[in-house]
């Protein structure tokens, strides 16, 4: 792939991966490259969704899965100089963006969720993974995404407190599903939400105690969208910049990469 044609995005929006298809003749090569790509996500969060998807087919990869892997490599080929930018800032607020793609997997109809955690303007934590159970509604999928994000941000808030760093206000989670936001604040356990496990409702306790705030954000401004689905080149490039993934700018003194 050294001389391959670069791709503007790591995933194809016109094709959905499935476990069915012609078997790839070299599974060991597939597993080796996908394993290496997992390390790449440590500094390249924008490929997390694409890598997460191909990781689900390690056992029996097909030709379509191999094409998806090569698409990721083509994207990395065209963006070798990109990386996360860490810049000095006086802001110490914690903001989280979380999203879910309901029933995104065509094989088992499980949803895919992701989140991005910012400390000030800097991205410090992110995730993109398939949910372990089937969500019966988009609200449930989004609520589970909030729960996973709340768990992560609770740990980060505790760590920041132990390090004696300032945190002027409770962390804010931004979600684009109004029904899921209502569930985090409404103390009444509705009939329609009984199928959601009780242990996920610790989010309500965090909100009630003032340790967490959940707010609405339009889907067009949802940064975590890049962790839940394949996007067009223009949309992907826009959200990639939101993740502070860019080329190094030598004109910025004190910037760390």
C-alpha positions as a Markdown table, in Angstrom:
| # | Residue | x | y | z |
|---|---|---|---|---|
| 1 | Unk | 0.0 | 0.0 | 0.0 |
| 2 | Unk | 3.0 | 2.3 | -0.1 |
| 3 | Unk | 2.1 | 3.8 | -3.5 |
| 4 | Unk | -1.7 | 3.5 | -3.1 |
| 5 | Unk | -4.1 | 6.3 | -3.9 |
| 6 | Unk | -5.0 | 8.2 | -0.7 |
| 7 | Unk | -8.6 | 8.2 | 0.4 |
| 8 | Unk | -10.3 | 11.3 | 2.0 |
| 9 | Unk | -12.1 | 9.2 | 4.6 |
| 10 | Unk | -11.5 | 5.8 | 6.3 |
| 11 | Unk | -15.0 | 4.3 | 5.6 |
| 12 | Unk | -17.3 | 3.9 | 2.6 |
| 13 | Unk | -20.7 | 5.5 | 3.1 |
| 14 | Unk | -22.3 | 3.4 | 0.3 |
| 15 | Unk | -21.5 | 0.0 | 1.7 |
| 16 | Unk | -22.4 | -1.7 | 5.0 |
| 17 | Unk | -20.2 | -4.5 | 6.3 |
| 18 | Unk | -21.7 | -7.9 | 7.1 |
| 19 | Unk | -20.4 | -11.3 | 8.2 |
| 20 | Unk | -21.6 | -12.8 | 4.9 |
| 21 | Unk | -19.4 | -12.9 | 1.8 |
| 22 | Unk | -16.5 | -14.6 | 0.1 |
| 23 | Unk | -13.9 | -15.7 | 2.6 |
| 24 | Unk | -10.6 | -13.9 | 2.5 |
| 25 | Unk | -7.7 | -16.3 | 1.7 |
| 26 | Unk | -5.2 | -14.9 | 4.2 |
| 27 | Unk | -6.9 | -14.4 | 7.6 |
| 28 | Unk | -3.5 | -14.1 | 9.4 |
| 29 | Unk | -2.6 | -11.0 | 7.3 |
| 30 | Unk | -6.0 | -9.5 | 8.1 |
| 31 | Unk | -5.6 | -10.0 | 11.8 |
| 32 | Unk | -2.1 | -8.7 | 11.8 |
| 33 | Unk | -3.0 | -5.4 | 10.1 |
| 34 | Unk | -6.2 | -4.9 | 12.1 |
| 35 | Unk | -4.2 | -5.5 | 15.3 |
| 36 | Unk | -1.7 | -2.8 | 14.2 |
| 37 | Unk | -4.5 | -0.4 | 13.4 |
| 38 | Unk | -5.8 | -0.7 | 16.9 |
| 39 | Unk | -2.6 | 0.9 | 18.1 |
| 40 | Unk | -3.1 | 3.7 | 15.6 |
| 41 | Unk | -6.3 | 4.7 | 17.2 |
| 42 | Unk | -4.3 | 5.8 | 20.3 |
| 43 | Unk | -3.3 | 8.9 | 18.5 |
| 44 | Unk | -5.8 | 8.9 | 15.6 |
| 45 | Unk | -9.3 | 8.9 | 17.1 |
| 46 | Unk | -11.0 | 9.7 | 13.8 |
| 47 | Unk | -10.4 | 6.1 | 12.6 |
| 48 | Unk | -11.8 | 4.5 | 15.8 |
| 49 | Unk | -15.2 | 3.6 | 14.2 |
| 50 | Unk | -13.7 | 2.1 | 11.1 |
| 51 | Unk | -11.2 | 0.0 | 13.1 |
| 52 | Unk | -13.9 | -1.1 | 15.5 |
| 53 | Unk | -16.0 | -2.3 | 12.7 |
| 54 | Unk | -13.3 | -4.5 | 11.0 |
| 55 | Unk | -12.3 | -5.8 | 14.4 |
| 56 | Unk | -15.6 | -7.5 | 14.7 |
| 57 | Unk | -14.7 | -9.9 | 11.8 |
| 58 | Unk | -11.4 | -11.2 | 13.0 |
| 59 | Unk | -12.6 | -14.8 | 13.2 |
| 60 | Unk | -13.8 | -15.1 | 9.6 |
| 61 | Unk | -12.8 | -12.1 | 7.4 |
| 62 | Unk | -14.2 | -11.8 | 3.9 |
| 63 | Unk | -13.0 | -9.9 | 0.9 |
| 64 | Unk | -15.3 | -7.0 | 1.8 |
| 65 | Unk | -13.7 | -6.8 | 5.2 |
| 66 | Unk | -10.3 | -6.8 | 3.5 |
| 67 | Unk | -11.4 | -3.9 | 1.2 |
| 68 | Unk | -12.5 | -2.0 | 4.3 |
| 69 | Unk | -9.1 | -2.5 | 5.9 |
| 70 | Unk | -7.3 | -1.3 | 2.8 |
| 71 | Unk | -9.7 | 1.8 | 2.8 |
| 72 | Unk | -8.4 | 2.7 | 6.2 |
| 73 | Unk | -4.8 | 2.2 | 5.1 |
| 74 | Unk | -5.5 | 4.5 | 2.1 |
| 75 | Unk | -6.8 | 7.1 | 4.4 |
| 76 | Unk | -3.8 | 6.9 | 6.6 |
| 77 | Unk | -1.5 | 7.1 | 3.6 |
| 78 | Unk | -3.0 | 10.5 | 2.7 |
| 79 | Unk | -2.9 | 11.9 | 6.3 |
| 80 | Unk | 0.5 | 10.7 | 7.7 |
| 81 | Unk | 1.3 | 14.1 | 9.1 |
| 82 | Unk | -2.0 | 14.4 | 11.1 |
| 83 | Unk | -2.2 | 13.8 | 14.8 |
| 84 | Unk | -3.9 | 15.1 | 18.0 |
| 85 | Unk | -2.9 | 18.6 | 18.9 |
| 86 | Unk | -2.6 | 19.5 | 22.6 |
| 87 | Unk | -2.5 | 23.2 | 23.3 |
| 88 | Unk | -2.1 | 25.3 | 26.5 |
| 89 | Unk | -5.4 | 26.6 | 27.9 |
| 90 | Unk | -6.7 | 28.3 | 31.0 |
| 91 | Unk | -10.0 | 26.4 | 30.6 |
| 92 | Unk | -10.5 | 23.4 | 32.9 |
| 93 | Unk | -14.1 | 22.5 | 32.1 |
| 94 | Unk | -15.1 | 18.9 | 31.1 |
| 95 | Unk | -17.4 | 18.6 | 28.1 |
| 96 | Unk | -18.5 | 15.2 | 26.6 |
| 97 | Unk | -20.2 | 14.5 | 23.3 |
| 98 | Unk | -21.9 | 11.1 | 23.0 |
| 99 | Unk | -23.9 | 9.6 | 20.2 |
| 100 | Unk | -25.3 | 6.2 | 19.1 |
| 101 | Unk | -26.2 | 4.6 | 15.8 |
| 102 | Unk | -29.3 | 2.6 | 16.4 |
| 103 | Unk | -29.4 | -1.0 | 15.1 |
| 104 | Unk | -26.4 | -0.2 | 13.0 |
| 105 | Unk | -25.2 | -3.8 | 12.6 |
| 106 | Unk | -27.1 | -5.6 | 9.8 |
| 107 | Unk | -26.3 | -9.1 | 11.3 |
| 108 | Unk | -27.5 | -8.8 | 14.9 |
| 109 | Unk | -29.0 | -5.3 | 14.9 |
| 110 | Unk | -27.0 | -4.1 | 17.8 |
| 111 | Unk | -26.3 | -0.4 | 18.1 |
| 112 | Unk | -22.9 | 1.4 | 17.9 |
| 113 | Unk | -22.1 | 4.2 | 20.3 |
| 114 | Unk | -19.2 | 6.5 | 20.9 |
| 115 | Unk | -18.1 | 9.5 | 23.0 |
| 116 | Unk | -15.4 | 12.2 | 23.1 |
| 117 | Unk | -14.3 | 13.8 | 26.3 |
| 118 | Unk | -12.7 | 17.3 | 26.3 |
| 119 | Unk | -10.7 | 18.9 | 29.1 |
| 120 | Unk | -10.8 | 22.5 | 28.1 |
| 121 | Unk | -10.2 | 22.5 | 24.3 |
| 122 | Unk | -8.2 | 19.3 | 24.3 |
| 123 | Unk | -9.5 | 15.8 | 23.6 |
| 124 | Unk | -8.4 | 13.5 | 26.4 |
| 125 | Unk | -10.6 | 10.4 | 26.0 |
| 126 | Unk | -12.7 | 8.7 | 23.3 |
| 127 | Unk | -14.4 | 5.5 | 22.5 |
| 128 | Unk | -16.2 | 3.7 | 19.7 |
| 129 | Unk | -17.8 | 0.3 | 20.2 |
| 130 | Unk | -20.8 | -1.9 | 19.6 |
| 131 | Unk | -23.3 | -2.3 | 22.4 |
| 132 | Unk | -23.6 | -5.7 | 24.0 |
| 133 | Unk | -27.3 | -6.0 | 23.9 |
| 134 | Unk | -30.0 | -5.1 | 21.3 |
| 135 | Unk | -31.6 | -1.7 | 21.9 |
| 136 | Unk | -35.4 | -1.8 | 21.3 |
| 137 | Unk | -35.5 | 1.9 | 20.5 |
| 138 | Unk | -33.2 | 4.8 | 19.5 |
| 139 | Unk | -33.8 | 6.3 | 22.9 |
| 140 | Unk | -32.5 | 3.2 | 24.6 |
| 141 | Unk | -29.4 | 3.2 | 22.4 |
| 142 | Unk | -28.7 | 6.9 | 23.1 |
| 143 | Unk | -29.4 | 6.4 | 26.8 |
| 144 | Unk | -26.8 | 3.6 | 27.0 |
| 145 | Unk | -24.4 | 5.8 | 25.2 |
| 146 | Unk | -24.9 | 8.5 | 27.9 |
| 147 | Unk | -24.4 | 5.9 | 30.6 |
| 148 | Unk | -21.1 | 4.7 | 29.1 |
| 149 | Unk | -20.0 | 8.3 | 28.7 |
| 150 | Unk | -21.1 | 9.1 | 32.3 |
| 151 | Unk | -19.0 | 6.2 | 33.6 |
| 152 | Unk | -15.9 | 7.4 | 31.8 |
| 153 | Unk | -16.3 | 11.0 | 32.8 |
| 154 | Unk | -17.0 | 10.1 | 36.5 |
| 155 | Unk | -13.6 | 8.4 | 36.6 |
| 156 | Unk | -11.9 | 11.2 | 34.8 |
| 157 | Unk | -13.4 | 13.8 | 37.2 |
| 158 | Unk | -12.2 | 11.7 | 40.2 |
| 159 | Unk | -8.7 | 11.6 | 38.7 |
| 160 | Unk | -8.7 | 15.3 | 38.0 |
| 161 | Unk | -9.7 | 15.9 | 41.6 |
| 162 | Unk | -6.9 | 13.7 | 43.0 |
| 163 | Unk | -4.4 | 15.6 | 40.9 |
| 164 | Unk | -5.8 | 18.8 | 42.5 |
| 165 | Unk | -6.6 | 20.3 | 39.1 |
| 166 | Unk | -9.4 | 22.9 | 39.0 |
| 167 | Unk | -12.9 | 21.9 | 37.8 |
| 168 | Unk | -15.2 | 24.9 | 38.1 |
| 169 | Unk | -18.4 | 23.2 | 37.2 |
| 170 | Unk | -19.9 | 19.6 | 36.9 |
| 171 | Unk | -19.1 | 17.8 | 33.6 |
| 172 | Unk | -21.6 | 18.4 | 30.8 |
| 173 | Unk | -22.7 | 15.6 | 28.4 |
| 174 | Unk | -24.1 | 16.7 | 25.1 |
| 175 | Unk | -26.6 | 14.4 | 23.4 |
| 176 | Unk | -28.8 | 14.9 | 20.3 |
| 177 | Unk | -31.7 | 12.7 | 21.5 |
| 178 | Unk | -34.2 | 14.7 | 23.5 |
| 179 | Unk | -36.1 | 11.6 | 24.8 |
| 180 | Unk | -32.9 | 10.2 | 26.3 |
| 181 | Unk | -32.1 | 13.5 | 28.0 |
| 182 | Unk | -35.6 | 13.5 | 29.6 |
| 183 | Unk | -35.0 | 10.1 | 31.0 |
| 184 | Unk | -31.8 | 11.2 | 32.7 |
| 185 | Unk | -33.7 | 13.9 | 34.7 |
| 186 | Unk | -37.2 | 12.4 | 35.1 |
| 187 | Unk | -37.5 | 10.5 | 38.4 |
| 188 | Unk | -40.6 | 8.6 | 37.1 |
| 189 | Unk | -39.7 | 5.2 | 35.7 |
| 190 | Unk | -41.9 | 5.1 | 32.6 |
| 191 | Unk | -43.4 | 1.9 | 31.2 |
| 192 | Unk | -41.6 | 2.5 | 27.9 |
| 193 | Unk | -38.2 | 2.4 | 29.6 |
| 194 | Unk | -38.6 | -0.6 | 31.9 |
| 195 | Unk | -36.6 | -2.8 | 29.5 |
| 196 | Unk | -33.5 | -0.7 | 30.2 |
| 197 | Unk | -31.4 | -2.3 | 33.0 |
| 198 | Unk | -31.6 | -0.6 | 36.3 |
| 199 | Unk | -27.8 | -0.3 | 36.6 |
| 200 | Unk | -27.8 | 2.2 | 33.8 |
| 201 | Unk | -29.9 | 4.6 | 35.8 |
| 202 | Unk | -27.0 | 5.7 | 37.9 |
| 203 | Unk | -26.9 | 8.6 | 35.4 |
| 204 | Unk | -30.1 | 9.9 | 37.1 |
| 205 | Unk | -28.4 | 9.9 | 40.5 |
| 206 | Unk | -25.4 | 11.8 | 39.1 |
| 207 | Unk | -27.8 | 14.4 | 37.6 |
| 208 | Unk | -29.9 | 14.7 | 40.7 |
| 209 | Unk | -26.8 | 15.2 | 42.9 |
| 210 | Unk | -25.4 | 17.9 | 40.6 |
| 211 | Unk | -22.4 | 15.8 | 39.7 |
| 212 | Unk | -23.4 | 15.7 | 36.0 |
| 213 | Unk | -25.3 | 17.8 | 33.6 |
| 214 | Unk | -26.9 | 16.4 | 30.3 |
| 215 | Unk | -27.7 | 18.9 | 27.6 |
| 216 | Unk | -29.2 | 18.8 | 24.1 |
| 217 | Unk | -27.0 | 19.5 | 21.1 |
| 218 | Unk | -28.2 | 19.5 | 17.4 |
| 219 | Unk | -27.1 | 16.5 | 15.3 |
| 220 | Unk | -25.2 | 18.9 | 13.0 |
| 221 | Unk | -22.9 | 19.9 | 15.9 |
| 222 | Unk | -22.6 | 16.4 | 17.4 |
| 223 | Unk | -18.8 | 15.7 | 17.4 |
| 224 | Unk | -19.3 | 12.0 | 18.5 |
| 225 | Unk | -21.1 | 11.4 | 15.1 |
| 226 | Unk | -17.7 | 10.4 | 13.8 |
| 227 | Unk | -17.6 | 7.4 | 16.2 |
| 228 | Unk | -20.9 | 5.9 | 15.2 |
| 229 | Unk | -21.1 | 5.8 | 11.4 |
| 230 | Unk | -19.4 | 6.2 | 8.1 |
| 231 | Unk | -19.6 | 9.8 | 7.0 |
| 232 | Unk | -19.1 | 11.8 | 3.8 |
| 233 | Unk | -15.7 | 13.2 | 3.1 |
| 234 | Unk | -16.7 | 16.8 | 3.9 |
| 235 | Unk | -18.6 | 15.9 | 7.1 |
| 236 | Unk | -15.7 | 13.6 | 8.2 |
| 237 | Unk | -13.1 | 16.4 | 7.6 |
| 238 | Unk | -15.2 | 18.8 | 9.6 |
| 239 | Unk | -15.6 | 16.5 | 12.6 |
| 240 | Unk | -11.9 | 15.5 | 12.4 |
| 241 | Unk | -11.0 | 19.1 | 13.0 |
| 242 | Unk | -13.4 | 19.1 | 16.0 |
| 243 | Unk | -11.4 | 16.2 | 17.4 |
| 244 | Unk | -8.3 | 18.5 | 17.2 |
| 245 | Unk | -6.7 | 16.1 | 14.7 |
| 246 | Unk | -4.7 | 18.2 | 12.3 |
| 247 | Unk | -1.3 | 18.8 | 10.7 |
| 248 | Unk | 1.3 | 20.2 | 13.0 |
| 249 | Unk | 1.5 | 24.0 | 13.0 |
| 250 | Unk | 5.0 | 25.1 | 13.8 |
| 251 | Unk | 3.8 | 28.7 | 14.2 |
| 252 | Unk | 2.1 | 28.0 | 17.5 |
| 253 | Unk | 4.6 | 28.3 | 20.4 |
| 254 | Unk | 4.0 | 25.9 | 23.2 |
| 255 | Unk | 1.9 | 23.5 | 21.2 |
| 256 | Unk | 2.5 | 19.9 | 22.0 |
| 257 | Unk | 1.8 | 16.9 | 19.7 |
